[in-house]
Amino acid sequence: MISRTLGPEIGGPIGMVFSFANALACALNTVGFAEVVRDMMHEFGAVMVDSTNDVRIVGVITVTVLLLISLAGMEWESKAQILFFLVLLVSFANYFVGTVIPPSIEKQAFGIFGYRGE
């Protein structure tokens, strides 16, 4: 769309930078997701191999699942987006409920405190 508006001389480089930025964002979001999953697994005492390789394993599984969704076609991708949207809604609800519940003694030891009226 940019190359049709501005011409191929300007649109091509912009498209290349945009594609590279999307690939980098996907990689960084996957690593962030894998680290959160690893931390949650450690809270419950579940370890696959070790701390570093757990992130790698979860990241490879996540990217493989996303690749399979993309290869399945636009119909599956739109269905997956609805599922991901529901997961986001649940996480927002979890955040708001978690801000009201007072923190435990362990979390207070880490410096996490709830709302204060003063």
Phi and psi in degrees as a GROMACS rama.xvg file:
@    title "Ramachandran Plot"
@    xaxis  label "Phi"
@    yaxis  label "Psi"
@TYPE xy
-69.5262  -39.1461  ILE-2
-68.0462  -28.031  SER-3
-76.4362  -29.1947  ARG-4
-82.3838  -49.5522  THR-5
-96.623  -11.1017  LEU-6
100.993  158.868  GLY-7
-68.1755  -23.5948  PRO-8
-68.1765  -35.3266  GLU-9
-94.5321  -40.768  ILE-10
-68.3217  -33.3361  GLY-11
-62.1123  -54.0458  GLY-12
-62.2877  -36.5472  PRO-13
-65.0844  -41.1753  ILE-14
-64.6262  -37.8723  GLY-15
-65.5192  -43.2543  MET-16
-65.2935  -40.0565  VAL-17
-64.2447  -42.09  PHE-18
-65.0879  -42.7243  SER-19
-63.5324  -41.1486  PHE-20
-64.6765  -39.1498  ALA-21
-66.9455  -39.4681  ASN-22
-64.8431  -41.8717  ALA-23
-66.7502  -40.1313  LEU-24
-64.1617  -39.2035  ALA-25
-62.7735  -42.8166  CYS-26
-64.991  -45.0642  ALA-27
-67.8649  -39.1415  LEU-28
-65.9376  -36.6151  ASN-29
-66.1172  -42.7325  THR-30
-63.8575  -42.519  VAL-31
-61.2164  -43.1223  GLY-32
-62.441  -43.267  PHE-33
-65.7664  -36.4243  ALA-34
-67.6508  -38.2001  GLU-35
-66.1939  -42.1116  VAL-36
-63.2746  -41.0125  VAL-37
-61.2434  -44.0887  ARG-38
-63.6153  -39.1362  ASP-39
-67.3786  -37.2775  MET-40
-64.9379  -38.4981  MET-41
-67.9603  -32.6679  HIS-42
-62.8797  -33.8195  GLU-43
-95.3464  5.05471  PHE-44
78.582  17.0618  GLY-45
-100.454  121.209  ALA-46
-129.67  130.335  VAL-47
-79.637  -60.4744  MET-48
-126.747  -74.3667  VAL-49
-151.074  -178.634  ASP-50
-61.8315  -45.0491  SER-51
-71.6487  -45.2492  THR-52
-72.728  -24.2974  ASN-53
-62.688  -40.7002  ASP-54
-63.1505  -42.3947  VAL-55
-64.6773  -42.9963  ARG-56
-65.3483  -47.2419  ILE-57
-64.399  -37.9873  VAL-58
-63.9458  -42.9737  GLY-59
-65.5919  -40.8174  VAL-60
-64.0111  -41.9975  ILE-61
-64.7153  -46.8332  THR-62
-65.4491  -35.671  VAL-63
-65.3656  -42.1679  THR-64
-64.4274  -42.785  VAL-65
-64.1946  -37.45  LEU-66
-63.7824  -43.5253  LEU-67
-64.8536  -37.5884  LEU-68
-64.1253  -42.5266  ILE-69
-67.1898  -38.4747  SER-70
-71.7259  -24.2842  LEU-71
-69.478  -24.1194  ALA-72
119.701  173.546  GLY-73
-67.6266  -30.6799  MET-74
-64.2669  -45.2353  GLU-75
-69.1772  -35.2983  TRP-76
-65.0314  -40.915  GLU-77
-67.3299  -34.9747  SER-78
-67.5767  -38.9508  LYS-79
-67.2913  -34.5426  ALA-80
-64.6907  -35.2025  GLN-81
-64.9021  -42.7077  ILE-82
-62.9986  -44.5302  LEU-83
-64.6455  -34.7931  PHE-84
-65.1893  -40.388  PHE-85
-64.8504  -38.2922  LEU-86
-62.8354  -40.7372  VAL-87
-63.5552  -40.8564  LEU-88
-62.4652  -41.5589  LEU-89
-65.3322  -38.978  VAL-90
-68.2304  -37.188  SER-91
-64.628  -42.6813  PHE-92
-62.9146  -39.4461  ALA-93
-62.3988  -39.5662  ASN-94
-62.6966  -47.8389  TYR-95
-67.7915  -37.4251  PHE-96
-67.9363  -38.9631  VAL-97
-67.8372  -24.748  GLY-98
-75.9994  -22.4127  THR-99
-86.383  -34.1488  VAL-100
-71.5355  130.39  ILE-101
-67.6924  147.106  PRO-102
-71.86  153.252  PRO-103
-77.622  174.686  SER-104
-62.9957  -38.6551  ILE-105
-63.6195  -42.1926  GLU-106
-70.2174  -33.2919  LYS-107
-66.6257  -29.719  GLN-108
-66.8388  -28.32  ALA-109
-85.0879  -2.58883  PHE-110
95.1845  14.2087  GLY-111
-93.934  117.293  ILE-112
-122.625  150.592  PHE-113
-78.3831  -163.202  GLY-114
-68.8924  143.967  TYR-115
-123.782  137.324  ARG-116
-80.4234  -24.7632  GLY-117
